[in-house]
Amino acid sequence: MDATDDLTIVQLGLEDAAGGLAISSEAQWNQNEADWNFFLSKAIVFGVRAPDRRLIATAALMPYSASDAWISMVLVTASWRRRGLATRLVDECLSSANRLGVTCWLDATPAGAAVYGPLGFTPTIQLQRLRLDRPPVVTGPPLPQGKLGDLVTCDISAMGFDRRALLEELAGRLGSRLVSNGDALALVRYGRTARHIGPVFADCPAHALKMVRDIAASESGPLLIDAVASQQAFVKGLTEAGWTVERPFQRMRFGRATTRGDEPPFAVAGPEYG
Ligand SMILES: CC(C)(COP(=O)(O)OP(=O)(O)OC[C@H]1O[C@@H](n2cnc3c(N)ncnc32)[C@H](O)[C@@H]1OP(=O)(O)O)[C@@H](O)C(=O)NCCC(=O)NCCS
């Protein structure tokens, strides 16, 4: 019997937000308490506790529609890694997904992809996380506010399913900005250590880049964006503007191919949300 076989998987609740935040912060992730509260109230979140009751591992299954769900927050505290905990937790998510009859998607870190591949996940698109530490502060007219309905419409066209509840919650958080200039639409929200830009929708790379440049000019702290790697002109424009590539993410799917979106966005809502 493996050393962790006697640790049972439990379903987590809102009271586990602090424990979850401790593990994601240890991994240097950008999720904050609002993200954990959202997962713990809207998703099925599994966890494992050490014998001393401390939360040591998590994984969440977020059903977005009757056909599609997102797996995320797959985290194991450093001292408990390589003992099969992530594999067991993701397996538990897959069992729940199977009961719900949904296809699972996730955005994997390189370490995560090593866990998901053997479980049967297959790669789809790639993402690049980019970071801008010191945005140039330029005073200009404020960016016009975007409409939630437009964001939902663009998102459905990109994802192939409706994430209104997620987008409404992200846009409604304290400090979030939903901005639009007619050519591009983007959401900006707080993270634990940096503000996050995404999703970003636009009719061409130049308009997406202008939107990101205008957002950066009106923000004062570090920024993160998860760009779709196939939007090469966009990624190139960001790096030319001083953004640095921090890490790749591999989008993966488990289960049958569901309705595909028409056109990928320029940047996604975040690897934890897709
Ligand atoms: C990725 C992570 C969740 C893996 O958790 P874990 O409990 O150690 O994973 P498992 O023990 O179930 O690993 C199963 C297999 O996946 C592979 N694997 C796991 N971590 C790996 C790594 N860092 N590098 C290469 N392969 C790895 C191995 O094949 C491993 O089997 P083995 O230990 O018998 O060789 C953990 O390292 C972690 O929390 N990392 C930081 C956060 C993160 O990247 N999460 C994934 C988000 S998508």
PDBQT file of the ligand as one rigid body, heavy atoms in Angstrom, charges set to zero:
ROOT
HETATM    1  C1  LIG A 301       1.690  18.917 -10.694  1.00  0.00    +0.000 C 
HETATM    2  C2  LIG A 301       1.337  18.381  -9.298  1.00  0.00    +0.000 C 
HETATM    3  C3  LIG A 301      -0.115  18.681  -9.016  1.00  0.00    +0.000 C 
HETATM    4  C4  LIG A 301       1.578  16.870  -9.303  1.00  0.00    +0.000 C 
HETATM    5  O1  LIG A 301       1.136  16.352  -8.049  1.00  0.00    +0.000 OA
HETATM    6  P1  LIG A 301       1.641  14.926  -7.516  1.00  0.00    +0.000 P 
HETATM    7  O2  LIG A 301       0.760  14.472  -6.434  1.00  0.00    +0.000 OA
HETATM    8  O3  LIG A 301       3.088  15.028  -7.246  1.00  0.00    +0.000 OA
HETATM    9  O4  LIG A 301       1.440  14.024  -8.834  1.00  0.00    +0.000 OA
HETATM   10  P2  LIG A 301       1.396  12.425  -8.861  1.00  0.00    +0.000 P 
HETATM   11  O5  LIG A 301       2.171  11.892  -7.697  1.00  0.00    +0.000 OA
HETATM   12  O6  LIG A 301      -0.004  11.983  -9.013  1.00  0.00    +0.000 OA
HETATM   13  O7  LIG A 301       2.210  12.164 -10.198  1.00  0.00    +0.000 OA
HETATM   14  C5  LIG A 301       1.824  11.141 -11.116  1.00  0.00    +0.000 C 
HETATM   15  C6  LIG A 301       2.839  11.069 -12.220  1.00  0.00    +0.000 C 
HETATM   16  O8  LIG A 301       2.880  12.301 -12.945  1.00  0.00    +0.000 OA
HETATM   17  C7  LIG A 301       4.234  12.577 -13.343  1.00  0.00    +0.000 C 
HETATM   18  N1  LIG A 301       4.683  13.791 -12.644  1.00  0.00    +0.000 N 
HETATM   19  C8  LIG A 301       4.146  14.380 -11.545  1.00  0.00    +0.000 A 
HETATM   20  N2  LIG A 301       4.821  15.521 -11.235  1.00  0.00    +0.000 NA
HETATM   21  C9  LIG A 301       5.800  15.631 -12.154  1.00  0.00    +0.000 A 
HETATM   22  C10 LIG A 301       6.835  16.588 -12.378  1.00  0.00    +0.000 A 
HETATM   23  N3  LIG A 301       6.999  17.648 -11.571  1.00  0.00    +0.000 N 
HETATM   24  N4  LIG A 301       7.658  16.394 -13.418  1.00  0.00    +0.000 NA
HETATM   25  C11 LIG A 301       7.539  15.325 -14.227  1.00  0.00    +0.000 A 
HETATM   26  N5  LIG A 301       6.574  14.364 -14.077  1.00  0.00    +0.000 NA
HETATM   27  C12 LIG A 301       5.732  14.529 -13.054  1.00  0.00    +0.000 A 
HETATM   28  C13 LIG A 301       5.053  11.381 -12.932  1.00  0.00    +0.000 C 
HETATM   29  O9  LIG A 301       5.013  10.472 -14.013  1.00  0.00    +0.000 OA
HETATM   30  C14 LIG A 301       4.256  10.873 -11.754  1.00  0.00    +0.000 C 
HETATM   31  O10 LIG A 301       4.451   9.497 -11.527  1.00  0.00    +0.000 OA
HETATM   32  P3  LIG A 301       5.773   9.021 -10.674  1.00  0.00    +0.000 P 
HETATM   33  O11 LIG A 301       5.862   9.891  -9.454  1.00  0.00    +0.000 OA
HETATM   34  O12 LIG A 301       5.451   7.591 -10.373  1.00  0.00    +0.000 OA
HETATM   35  O13 LIG A 301       6.937   9.207 -11.597  1.00  0.00    +0.000 OA
HETATM   36  C15 LIG A 301       2.232  19.036  -8.205  1.00  0.00    +0.000 C 
HETATM   37  O14 LIG A 301       3.589  18.909  -8.604  1.00  0.00    +0.000 OA
HETATM   38  C16 LIG A 301       1.961  20.507  -7.978  1.00  0.00    +0.000 C 
HETATM   39  O15 LIG A 301       1.098  20.874  -7.172  1.00  0.00    +0.000 OA
HETATM   40  N6  LIG A 301       2.688  21.374  -8.707  1.00  0.00    +0.000 N 
HETATM   41  C17 LIG A 301       2.484  22.833  -8.616  1.00  0.00    +0.000 C 
HETATM   42  C18 LIG A 301       1.130  23.242  -9.166  1.00  0.00    +0.000 C 
HETATM   43  C19 LIG A 301       0.856  22.702 -10.553  1.00  0.00    +0.000 C 
HETATM   44  O16 LIG A 301       1.621  22.860 -11.501  1.00  0.00    +0.000 OA
HETATM   45  N7  LIG A 301      -0.320  22.055 -10.676  1.00  0.00    +0.000 N 
HETATM   46  C20 LIG A 301      -0.811  21.531 -11.949  1.00  0.00    +0.000 C 
HETATM   47  C21 LIG A 301      -1.724  22.515 -12.530  1.00  0.00    +0.000 C 
HETATM   48  S1  LIG A 301      -2.243  22.090 -14.164  1.00  0.00    +0.000 SA
ENDROOT
TORSDOF 0
